[in-house]
Amino acid sequence: DKESGELIWKTKSLGDVRSYVSPLLIDHLGQELIIAITSKHLIGVDPSNGKVLWKYDLVTDHTKRGRRNSTNTPLYHDGNIFISSGYDDEAVMLTLSDDAKCIVP
């Protein structure tokens, strides 16, 4: 709570190492969503309660190193999320479902 400093909610840990990217609050077709990155996943979090709505593996098919050093804030535009990183990791473009509760293949 920004006025009292009390904890409002806490997102369950995925057990991943942190990244160096601040979370991004987006509005997707009227639905707010927090986009965050760990060393292995991109996650979508419901800002009203902290629930992880979805996670996307950024390692298995997108890098040979077993983890990513994400330092670039994801870009969001028209339902698409673009993630890039260094160290020859692949850039990734994902599309959100209309309700923002999952990634559309």
MOPAC internal coordinates of N, CA, C and O (Angstrom, degrees):
PM7 1SCF
backbone

  N    0.0000 0     0.00 0     0.00 0    0    0    0
  C    1.4453 1     0.00 0     0.00 0    1    0    0
  C    1.5271 1   108.45 1     0.00 0    2    1    0
  O    1.2310 1   120.34 1   -56.18 1    3    2    1
  N    1.3176 1   116.95 1   123.82 1    3    2    1
  C    1.4621 1   120.68 1  -175.03 1    5    3    2
  C    1.5249 1   113.22 1   -67.49 1    6    5    3
  O    1.2310 1   119.95 1   160.70 1    7    6    5
  N    1.3315 1   117.70 1   -19.30 1    7    6    5
  C    1.4607 1   119.26 1   179.66 1    9    7    6
  C    1.5190 1   112.69 1   -94.22 1   10    9    7
  O    1.2310 1   119.96 1   141.03 1   11   10    9
  N    1.3235 1   117.67 1   -38.97 1   11   10    9
  C    1.4673 1   120.11 1  -177.10 1   13   11   10
  C    1.5272 1   113.23 1   -99.54 1   14   13   11
  O    1.2310 1   120.59 1   160.07 1   15   14   13
  N    1.3314 1   116.48 1   -19.93 1   15   14   13
  C    1.4661 1   119.55 1  -176.82 1   17   15   14
  C    1.5166 1   113.27 1    81.87 1   18   17   15
  O    1.2310 1   119.96 1  -179.42 1   19   18   17
  N    1.3341 1   117.68 1     0.58 1   19   18   17
  C    1.4627 1   121.35 1   179.97 1   21   19   18
  C    1.5248 1   110.62 1   -75.58 1   22   21   19
  O    1.2310 1   121.38 1   -31.61 1   23   22   21
  N    1.3319 1   114.96 1   148.39 1   23   22   21
  C    1.4638 1   121.32 1   177.77 1   25   23   22
  C    1.5265 1   109.74 1   -68.91 1   26   25   23
  O    1.2310 1   120.59 1   -52.05 1   27   26   25
  N    1.3350 1   116.47 1   127.95 1   27   26   25
  C    1.4645 1   121.26 1   178.36 1   29   27   26
  C    1.5175 1   110.31 1   -94.17 1   30   29   27
  O    1.2310 1   120.20 1   134.40 1   31   30   29
  N    1.3238 1   117.22 1   -45.60 1   31   30   29
  C    1.4626 1   122.59 1   176.19 1   33   31   30
  C    1.5150 1   108.83 1  -155.27 1   34   33   31
  O    1.2310 1   121.41 1   -15.61 1   35   34   33
  N    1.3134 1   114.91 1   164.39 1   35   34   33
  C    1.4582 1   121.90 1   179.60 1   37   35   34
  C    1.5176 1   107.67 1  -140.27 1   38   37   35
  O    1.2310 1   120.49 1   -49.73 1   39   38   37
  N    1.3321 1   116.68 1   130.27 1   39   38   37
  C    1.4554 1   120.90 1   179.22 1   41   39   38
  C    1.5329 1   109.49 1   -81.89 1   42   41   39
  O    1.2310 1   120.74 1   -42.62 1   43   42   41
  N    1.3253 1   116.19 1   137.38 1   43   42   41
  C    1.4513 1   121.37 1   178.32 1   45   43   42
  C    1.5350 1   109.68 1   -64.33 1   46   45   43
  O    1.2310 1   120.45 1   -43.50 1   47   46   45
  N    1.3172 1   116.75 1   136.50 1   47   46   45
  C    1.4646 1   122.04 1  -179.26 1   49   47   46
  C    1.5233 1   111.28 1   -70.09 1   50   49   47
  O    1.2310 1   121.10 1   -37.22 1   51   50   49
  N    1.3342 1   115.50 1   142.78 1   51   50   49
  C    1.4634 1   120.96 1   173.54 1   53   51   50
  C    1.5281 1   110.90 1   -89.39 1   54   53   51
  O    1.2310 1   120.54 1   171.45 1   55   54   53
  N    1.3339 1   116.58 1    -8.55 1   55   54   53
  C    1.4579 1   120.51 1  -178.01 1   57   55   54
  C    1.5178 1   113.25 1    82.97 1   58   57   55
  O    1.2310 1   120.32 1  -173.13 1   59   58   57
  N    1.3179 1   116.99 1     6.87 1   59   58   57
  C    1.4658 1   121.65 1   179.24 1   61   59   58
  C    1.5280 1   109.99 1   -84.83 1   62   61   59
  O    1.2310 1   121.13 1   -17.43 1   63   62   61
  N    1.3182 1   115.45 1   162.57 1   63   62   61
  C    1.4529 1   121.57 1   173.44 1   65   63   62
  C    1.5292 1   107.71 1   -77.64 1   66   65   63
  O    1.2310 1   120.68 1   -30.53 1   67   66   65
  N    1.3029 1   116.30 1   149.47 1   67   66   65
  C    1.4705 1   120.78 1  -179.73 1   69   67   66
  C    1.5287 1   111.32 1   -63.97 1   70   69   67
  O    1.2310 1   121.42 1   -14.96 1   71   70   69
  N    1.3091 1   114.89 1   165.04 1   71   70   69
  C    1.4597 1   120.81 1   170.12 1   73   71   70
  C    1.5276 1   106.68 1  -115.93 1   74   73   71
  O    1.2310 1   120.83 1     3.50 1   75   74   73
  N    1.2913 1   116.03 1  -176.50 1   75   74   73
  C    1.4622 1   120.71 1  -177.32 1   77   75   74
  C    1.5260 1   110.76 1  -111.03 1   78   77   75
  O    1.2310 1   120.87 1  -145.36 1   79   78   77
  N    1.3200 1   115.94 1    34.64 1   79   78   77
  C    1.4547 1   122.37 1  -175.84 1   81   79   78
  C    1.5256 1   109.37 1  -121.78 1   82   81   79
  O    1.2310 1   120.56 1   -49.34 1   83   82   81
  N    1.3218 1   116.53 1   130.66 1   83   82   81
  C    1.4656 1   120.30 1   175.08 1   85   83   82
  C    1.5246 1   109.41 1   -71.09 1   86   85   83
  O    1.2310 1   120.04 1   -31.51 1   87   86   85
  N    1.3335 1   117.53 1   148.49 1   87   86   85
  C    1.4617 1   120.06 1   175.88 1   89   87   86
  C    1.5269 1   110.13 1   -63.16 1   90   89   87
  O    1.2310 1   121.11 1   -24.54 1   91   90   89
  N    1.3213 1   115.48 1   155.46 1   91   90   89
  C    1.4552 1   122.34 1  -178.52 1   93   91   90
  C    1.5239 1   108.50 1  -120.71 1   94   93   91
  O    1.2310 1   120.05 1   -55.89 1   95   94   93
  N    1.3412 1   117.51 1   124.11 1   95   94   93
  C    1.4598 1   121.93 1   175.79 1   97   95   94
  C    1.5141 1   107.96 1   -93.35 1   98   97   95
  O    1.2310 1   120.85 1   -55.91 1   99   98   97
  N    1.3347 1   115.99 1   124.09 1   99   98   97
  C    1.4632 1   120.44 1   179.78 1  101   99   98
  C    1.5302 1   109.98 1  -122.37 1  102  101   99
  O    1.2310 1   121.18 1   -18.03 1  103  102  101
  N    1.3143 1   115.36 1   161.97 1  103  102  101
  C    1.4566 1   122.34 1   170.48 1  105  103  102
  C    1.5199 1   106.26 1  -117.41 1  106  105  103
  O    1.2310 1   120.91 1   -66.98 1  107  106  105
  N    1.3171 1   115.87 1   113.02 1  107  106  105
  C    1.4604 1   121.87 1  -178.74 1  109  107  106
  C    1.5210 1   108.79 1  -112.45 1  110  109  107
  O    1.2310 1   120.52 1   -77.21 1  111  110  109
  N    1.3207 1   116.62 1   102.79 1  111  110  109
  C    1.4657 1   122.86 1   179.65 1  113  111  110
  C    1.5253 1   111.38 1    52.81 1  114  113  111
  O    1.2310 1   120.59 1  -137.42 1  115  114  113
  N    1.3398 1   116.48 1    42.58 1  115  114  113
  C    1.4567 1   121.59 1   178.25 1  117  115  114
  C    1.5141 1   115.18 1    88.45 1  118  117  115
  O    1.2310 1   119.73 1   174.62 1  119  118  117
  N    1.3162 1   118.12 1    -5.38 1  119  118  117
  C    1.4689 1   122.70 1  -179.97 1  121  119  118
  C    1.5268 1   108.58 1  -105.49 1  122  121  119
  O    1.2310 1   120.16 1   -60.98 1  123  122  121
  N    1.3492 1   117.30 1   119.02 1  123  122  121
  C    1.4596 1   119.91 1   175.56 1  125  123  122
  C    1.5194 1   109.81 1   -75.83 1  126  125  123
  O    1.2310 1   121.10 1   -33.56 1  127  126  125
  N    1.3270 1   115.50 1   146.44 1  127  126  125
  C    1.4577 1   122.21 1  -178.40 1  129  127  126
  C    1.5149 1   108.55 1  -151.70 1  130  129  127
  O    1.2310 1   120.58 1   -41.89 1  131  130  129
  N    1.3137 1   116.50 1   138.11 1  131  130  129
  C    1.4572 1   121.59 1   172.91 1  133  131  130
  C    1.5204 1   107.21 1   -96.84 1  134  133  131
  O    1.2310 1   120.72 1   -53.28 1  135  134  133
  N    1.3241 1   116.24 1   126.72 1  135  134  133
  C    1.4597 1   122.40 1   175.78 1  137  135  134
  C    1.5342 1   106.66 1  -103.76 1  138  137  135
  O    1.2310 1   120.31 1   -52.75 1  139  138  137
  N    1.3183 1   117.01 1   127.25 1  139  138  137
  C    1.4655 1   121.20 1  -179.89 1  141  139  138
  C    1.5258 1   109.47 1  -137.11 1  142  141  139
  O    1.2310 1   121.06 1   -23.63 1  143  142  141
  N    1.3307 1   115.59 1   156.37 1  143  142  141
  C    1.4635 1   121.80 1  -178.87 1  145  143  142
  C    1.5253 1   109.37 1  -126.52 1  146  145  143
  O    1.2310 1   121.13 1   -43.06 1  147  146  145
  N    1.3360 1   115.45 1   136.94 1  147  146  145
  C    1.4606 1   121.79 1   169.90 1  149  147  146
  C    1.5259 1   106.90 1  -110.46 1  150  149  147
  O    1.2310 1   120.24 1     9.74 1  151  150  149
  N    1.3223 1   117.15 1  -170.26 1  151  150  149
  C    1.4667 1   120.14 1   177.90 1  153  151  150
  C    1.5273 1   112.25 1   -69.79 1  154  153  151
  O    1.2310 1   120.27 1   164.92 1  155  154  153
  N    1.3465 1   117.10 1   -15.08 1  155  154  153
  C    1.4629 1   120.16 1  -176.99 1  157  155  154
  C    1.5227 1   114.87 1  -127.76 1  158  157  155
  O    1.2310 1   119.68 1   158.92 1  159  158  157
  N    1.3148 1   118.22 1   -21.08 1  159  158  157
  C    1.4639 1   120.28 1  -171.53 1  161  159  158
  C    1.5184 1   113.27 1  -133.59 1  162  161  159
  O    1.2310 1   121.75 1   -28.11 1  163  162  161
  N    1.3294 1   114.26 1   151.89 1  163  162  161
  C    1.4476 1   122.78 1   162.58 1  165  163  162
  C    1.5184 1   104.65 1  -100.59 1  166  165  163
  O    1.2310 1   119.83 1   -46.81 1  167  166  165
  N    1.3266 1   117.94 1   133.19 1  167  166  165
  C    1.4645 1   119.99 1  -178.57 1  169  167  166
  C    1.5179 1   110.95 1  -127.98 1  170  169  167
  O    1.2310 1   121.29 1   -29.41 1  171  170  169
  N    1.3221 1   115.13 1   150.59 1  171  170  169
  C    1.4547 1   123.14 1   173.49 1  173  171  170
  C    1.5154 1   108.17 1  -112.20 1  174  173  171
  O    1.2310 1   120.37 1   -55.16 1  175  174  173
  N    1.3310 1   116.89 1   124.84 1  175  174  173
  C    1.4631 1   122.09 1  -174.81 1  177  175  174
  C    1.5267 1   109.45 1  -120.86 1  178  177  175
  O    1.2310 1   120.76 1   -43.75 1  179  178  177
  N    1.3224 1   116.15 1   136.25 1  179  178  177
  C    1.4565 1   122.25 1   175.47 1  181  179  178
  C    1.5284 1   108.14 1   -74.88 1  182  181  179
  O    1.2310 1   119.34 1   -63.75 1  183  182  181
  N    1.3485 1   118.87 1   116.25 1  183  182  181
  C    1.4603 1   120.30 1  -176.29 1  185  183  182
  C    1.5294 1   114.53 1   -70.54 1  186  185  183
  O    1.2310 1   119.99 1   168.19 1  187  186  185
  N    1.3258 1   117.63 1   -11.81 1  187  186  185
  C    1.4634 1   119.39 1   179.88 1  189  187  186
  C    1.5277 1   112.96 1   -80.83 1  190  189  187
  O    1.2310 1   120.57 1   155.63 1  191  190  189
  N    1.3642 1   116.52 1   -24.37 1  191  190  189
  C    1.4648 1   118.38 1  -176.18 1  193  191  190
  C    1.5392 1   114.65 1  -142.59 1  194  193  191
  O    1.2310 1   119.60 1   176.24 1  195  194  193
  N    1.3337 1   118.38 1    -3.76 1  195  194  193
  C    1.4634 1   121.22 1   178.21 1  197  195  194
  C    1.5144 1   114.84 1    82.43 1  198  197  195
  O    1.2310 1   119.67 1  -176.59 1  199  198  197
  N    1.3138 1   118.24 1     3.41 1  199  198  197
  C    1.4656 1   121.59 1  -178.81 1  201  199  198
  C    1.5346 1   110.35 1   -70.24 1  202  201  199
  O    1.2310 1   121.08 1   -47.76 1  203  202  201
  N    1.3450 1   115.55 1   132.24 1  203  202  201
  C    1.4635 1   120.43 1   174.40 1  205  203  202
  C    1.5279 1   106.97 1   -76.21 1  206  205  203
  O    1.2310 1   120.79 1   -64.51 1  207  206  205
  N    1.3363 1   116.09 1   115.49 1  207  206  205
  C    1.4654 1   121.33 1  -178.03 1  209  207  206
  C    1.5193 1   111.65 1   -82.94 1  210  209  207
  O    1.2310 1   120.88 1   145.11 1  211  210  209
  N    1.3404 1   115.91 1   -34.89 1  211  210  209
  C    1.4608 1   120.53 1   179.34 1  213  211  210
  C    1.5238 1   108.94 1  -159.32 1  214  213  211
  O    1.2310 1   121.15 1   -20.56 1  215  214  213
  N    1.3213 1   115.40 1   159.44 1  215  214  213
  C    1.4602 1   120.83 1   172.42 1  217  215  214
  C    1.5223 1   107.73 1  -139.21 1  218  217  215
  O    1.2310 1   121.00 1   -31.22 1  219  218  217
  N    1.3219 1   115.70 1   148.78 1  219  218  217
  C    1.4549 1   122.09 1  -179.10 1  221  219  218
  C    1.5271 1   108.40 1  -127.55 1  222  221  219
  O    1.2310 1   120.61 1   -53.02 1  223  222  221
  N    1.3170 1   116.44 1   126.98 1  223  222  221
  C    1.4631 1   123.56 1  -179.77 1  225  223  222
  C    1.5340 1   109.85 1   -71.12 1  226  225  223
  O    1.2310 1   120.65 1   -66.33 1  227  226  225
  N    1.3150 1   116.37 1   113.67 1  227  226  225
  C    1.4655 1   121.69 1   179.00 1  229  227  226
  C    1.5239 1   113.02 1   -92.72 1  230  229  227
  O    1.2310 1   120.01 1  -178.39 1  231  230  229
  N    1.3281 1   117.59 1     1.61 1  231  230  229
  C    1.4649 1   120.70 1  -173.12 1  233  231  230
  C    1.5227 1   112.78 1  -106.98 1  234  233  231
  O    1.2310 1   119.49 1   125.03 1  235  234  233
  N    1.3254 1   118.58 1   -54.97 1  235  234  233
  C    1.4621 1   122.98 1  -168.52 1  237  235  234
  C    1.5190 1   114.35 1   -47.36 1  238  237  235
  O    1.2310 1   119.94 1   128.13 1  239  238  237
  N    1.3141 1   117.73 1   -51.87 1  239  238  237
  C    1.4634 1   120.16 1  -177.18 1  241  239  238
  C    1.5236 1   113.79 1  -106.30 1  242  241  239
  O    1.2310 1   119.91 1  -173.59 1  243  242  241
  N    1.3416 1   117.78 1     6.41 1  243  242  241
  C    1.4606 1   119.36 1  -170.98 1  245  243  242
  C    1.5249 1   115.34 1  -125.05 1  246  245  243
  O    1.2310 1   119.68 1   178.96 1  247  246  245
  N    1.3280 1   118.22 1    -1.04 1  247  246  245
  C    1.4632 1   121.13 1   176.63 1  249  247  246
  C    1.5227 1   109.26 1  -157.31 1  250  249  247
  O    1.2310 1   120.67 1   -23.10 1  251  250  249
  N    1.2978 1   116.33 1   156.90 1  251  250  249
  C    1.4694 1   121.00 1   178.45 1  253  251  250
  C    1.5167 1   111.50 1  -102.37 1  254  253  251
  O    1.2310 1   119.73 1   178.67 1  255  254  253
  N    1.3486 1   118.12 1    -1.33 1  255  254  253
  C    1.4529 1   121.62 1  -172.62 1  257  255  254
  C    1.5228 1   114.48 1   -92.89 1  258  257  255
  O    1.2310 1   119.02 1   171.00 1  259  258  257
  N    1.3152 1   119.48 1    -9.00 1  259  258  257
  C    1.4667 1   121.33 1  -179.94 1  261  259  258
  C    1.5209 1   113.95 1    86.76 1  262  261  259
  O    1.2310 1   120.01 1   173.93 1  263  262  261
  N    1.3288 1   117.59 1    -6.07 1  263  262  261
  C    1.4584 1   122.69 1   175.87 1  265  263  262
  C    1.5260 1   107.85 1  -163.22 1  266  265  263
  O    1.2310 1   120.94 1   -10.95 1  267  266  265
  N    1.3197 1   115.80 1   169.05 1  267  266  265
  C    1.4636 1   120.78 1   177.48 1  269  267  266
  C    1.5217 1   109.32 1  -122.06 1  270  269  267
  O    1.2310 1   120.42 1   -31.42 1  271  270  269
  N    1.2919 1   116.80 1   148.58 1  271  270  269
  C    1.4595 1   122.29 1   169.98 1  273  271  270
  C    1.5218 1   106.81 1  -103.85 1  274  273  271
  O    1.2310 1   121.21 1   -96.99 1  275  274  273
  N    1.3069 1   115.29 1    83.01 1  275  274  273
  C    1.4600 1   119.77 1  -177.31 1  277  275  274
  C    1.5239 1   109.95 1   -80.66 1  278  277  275
  O    1.2310 1   120.96 1   -57.74 1  279  278  277
  N    1.3209 1   115.77 1   122.26 1  279  278  277
  C    1.4619 1   121.22 1   178.36 1  281  279  278
  C    1.5217 1   111.70 1  -127.31 1  282  281  279
  O    1.2310 1   120.20 1   174.85 1  283  282  281
  N    1.3200 1   117.23 1    -5.15 1  283  282  281
  C    1.4611 1   121.84 1  -179.06 1  285  283  282
  C    1.5250 1   110.19 1  -102.61 1  286  285  283
  O    1.2310 1   120.94 1   -50.62 1  287  286  285
  N    1.3238 1   115.80 1   129.38 1  287  286  285
  C    1.4552 1   120.32 1   176.43 1  289  287  286
  C    1.5288 1   109.36 1   -63.49 1  290  289  287
  O    1.2310 1   119.73 1   -46.00 1  291  290  289
  N    1.3445 1   118.13 1   134.00 1  291  290  289
  C    1.4702 1   119.32 1   176.79 1  293  291  290
  C    1.5243 1   110.04 1   -59.04 1  294  293  291
  O    1.2310 1   120.98 1   -29.29 1  295  294  293
  N    1.3129 1   115.73 1   150.71 1  295  294  293
  C    1.4584 1   121.46 1   175.45 1  297  295  294
  C    1.5274 1   107.85 1  -103.92 1  298  297  295
  O    1.2310 1   120.74 1   -42.86 1  299  298  297
  N    1.3239 1   116.19 1   137.14 1  299  298  297
  C    1.4606 1   121.42 1   178.40 1  301  299  298
  C    1.5229 1   108.76 1  -122.32 1  302  301  299
  O    1.2310 1   120.79 1   -47.89 1  303  302  301
  N    1.3471 1   116.10 1   132.11 1  303  302  301
  C    1.4636 1   121.12 1   175.73 1  305  303  302
  C    1.5243 1   109.43 1  -158.52 1  306  305  303
  O    1.2310 1   120.51 1   -52.38 1  307  306  305
  N    1.3189 1   116.62 1   127.62 1  307  306  305
  C    1.4673 1   123.24 1   175.23 1  309  307  306
  C    1.5292 1   113.60 1    49.36 1  310  309  307
  O    1.2310 1   120.33 1  -135.81 1  311  310  309
  N    1.3239 1   116.98 1    44.19 1  311  310  309
  C    1.4621 1   120.43 1   176.26 1  313  311  310
  C    1.5095 1   115.13 1    85.35 1  314  313  311
  O    1.2310 1   120.06 1  -179.46 1  315  314  313
  N    1.3227 1   117.49 1     0.54 1  315  314  313
  C    1.4614 1   121.59 1  -179.93 1  317  315  314
  C    1.5254 1   110.95 1  -110.06 1  318  317  315
  O    1.2310 1   121.07 1   -36.33 1  319  318  317
  N    1.3217 1   115.56 1   143.67 1  319  318  317
  C    1.4606 1   122.25 1   176.95 1  321  319  318
  C    1.5239 1   107.21 1  -119.82 1  322  321  319
  O    1.2310 1   120.90 1   -53.26 1  323  322  321
  N    1.3238 1   115.88 1   126.74 1  323  322  321
  C    1.4645 1   121.87 1   179.74 1  325  323  322
  C    1.5188 1   108.61 1  -113.23 1  326  325  323
  O    1.2310 1   120.72 1   -51.24 1  327  326  325
  N    1.3457 1   116.23 1   128.76 1  327  326  325
  C    1.4576 1   122.88 1  -179.70 1  329  327  326
  C    1.5191 1   108.36 1  -123.32 1  330  329  327
  O    1.2310 1   120.68 1   -48.20 1  331  330  329
  N    1.3214 1   116.31 1   131.80 1  331  330  329
  C    1.4623 1   119.75 1   174.92 1  333  331  330
  C    1.5174 1   108.96 1  -134.18 1  334  333  331
  O    1.2310 1   121.27 1   -20.47 1  335  334  333
  N    1.3300 1   115.17 1   159.53 1  335  334  333
  C    1.4547 1   121.73 1  -177.68 1  337  335  334
  C    1.5189 1   107.85 1  -152.70 1  338  337  335
  O    1.2310 1   120.41 1    -6.28 1  339  338  337
  N    1.2988 1   116.82 1   173.72 1  339  338  337
  C    1.4618 1   120.70 1   177.18 1  341  339  338
  C    1.5171 1   111.67 1   -95.98 1  342  341  339
  O    1.2310 1   120.17 1    21.13 1  343  342  341
  N    1.3052 1   117.28 1  -158.87 1  343  342  341
  C    1.4683 1   124.50 1   175.52 1  345  343  342
  C    1.5206 1   113.31 1    58.67 1  346  345  343
  O    1.2310 1   120.06 1  -147.96 1  347  346  345
  N    1.3190 1   117.49 1    32.04 1  347  346  345
  C    1.4633 1   123.37 1   179.49 1  349  347  346
  C    1.5246 1   113.83 1    64.17 1  350  349  347
  O    1.2310 1   119.67 1  -161.93 1  351  350  349
  N    1.3351 1   118.24 1    18.07 1  351  350  349
  C    1.4662 1   120.63 1   173.11 1  353  351  350
  C    1.5161 1   108.39 1   -72.15 1  354  353  351
  O    1.2310 1   120.62 1   -34.58 1  355  354  353
  N    1.3271 1   116.43 1   145.42 1  355  354  353
  C    1.4579 1   120.78 1   179.45 1  357  355  354
  C    1.5210 1   111.04 1   -70.85 1  358  357  355
  O    1.2310 1   120.48 1   -37.50 1  359  358  357
  N    1.3160 1   116.69 1   142.50 1  359  358  357
  C    1.4599 1   121.49 1   169.18 1  361  359  358
  C    1.5275 1   107.28 1   -75.17 1  362  361  359
  O    1.2310 1   120.59 1   -26.62 1  363  362  361
  N    1.3273 1   116.47 1   153.38 1  363  362  361
  C    1.4610 1   121.31 1  -176.44 1  365  363  362
  C    1.5258 1   109.17 1  -134.03 1  366  365  363
  O    1.2310 1   120.63 1   -44.83 1  367  366  365
  N    1.3362 1   116.40 1   135.17 1  367  366  365
  C    1.4722 1   122.31 1   174.14 1  369  367  366
  C    1.5238 1   106.98 1  -118.72 1  370  369  367
  O    1.2310 1   120.70 1   -55.27 1  371  370  369
  N    1.3178 1   116.26 1   124.73 1  371  370  369
  C    1.4576 1   122.36 1  -178.89 1  373  371  370
  C    1.5201 1   109.99 1  -123.34 1  374  373  371
  O    1.2310 1   120.42 1   -25.51 1  375  374  373
  N    1.3263 1   116.81 1   154.49 1  375  374  373
  C    1.4550 1   122.42 1   178.38 1  377  375  374
  C    1.5222 1   109.24 1  -117.28 1  378  377  375
  O    1.2310 1   120.69 1   -45.24 1  379  378  377
  N    1.3305 1   116.29 1   134.76 1  379  378  377
  C    1.4569 1   121.33 1   177.84 1  381  379  378
  C    1.5221 1   110.56 1   -84.85 1  382  381  379
  O    1.2310 1   120.89 1   -31.80 1  383  382  381
  N    1.3276 1   115.91 1   148.20 1  383  382  381
  C    1.4601 1   120.07 1   171.35 1  385  383  382
  C    1.5376 1   107.70 1   -67.44 1  386  385  383
  O    1.2310 1   120.28 1   -15.82 1  387  386  385
  N    1.3207 1   117.08 1   164.18 1  387  386  385
  C    1.4623 1   120.43 1  -178.05 1  389  387  386
  C    1.5328 1   112.67 1   -58.70 1  390  389  387
  O    1.2310 1   119.94 1   146.81 1  391  390  389
  N    1.3387 1   117.71 1   -33.19 1  391  390  389
  C    1.4687 1   120.16 1  -179.51 1  393  391  390
  C    1.5367 1   112.39 1   -91.40 1  394  393  391
  O    1.2310 1   119.92 1  -177.29 1  395  394  393
  N    1.3337 1   117.75 1     2.71 1  395  394  393
  C    1.4805 1   124.93 1   177.66 1  397  395  394
  C    1.5228 1   112.84 1    65.66 1  398  397  395
  O    1.2310 1   119.67 1  -165.79 1  399  398  397
  N    1.3363 1   118.23 1    14.21 1  399  398  397
  C    1.4532 1   120.69 1  -177.35 1  401  399  398
  C    1.5225 1   113.81 1   -92.92 1  402  401  399
  O    1.2310 1   120.02 1   178.50 1  403  402  401
  N    1.3316 1   117.57 1    -1.50 1  403  402  401
  C    1.4579 1   120.39 1   176.57 1  405  403  402
  C    1.5154 1   110.50 1  -162.11 1  406  405  403
  O    1.2310 1   121.30 1   -11.90 1  407  406  405
  N    1.3204 1   115.12 1   168.10 1  407  406  405
  C    1.4382 1   123.20 1   175.49 1  409  407  406
  C    1.5279 1   107.28 1   -93.45 1  410  409  407
  O    1.2310 1   120.22 1   -44.92 1  411  410  409
  N    1.3202 1   117.18 1   135.08 1  411  410  409
  C    1.4651 1   121.90 1   178.97 1  413  411  410
  C    1.5229 1   108.56 1   -90.62 1  414  413  411
  O    1.2310 1   120.05 1   -55.41 1  415  414  413
  N    1.3410 1   117.52 1   124.59 1  415  414  413
  C    1.4787 1   119.36 1  -179.50 1  417  415  414
  C    1.5223 1   112.02 1   -64.86 1  418  417  415
  O    1.2310 1   120.10 1   180.00 1  419  418  417

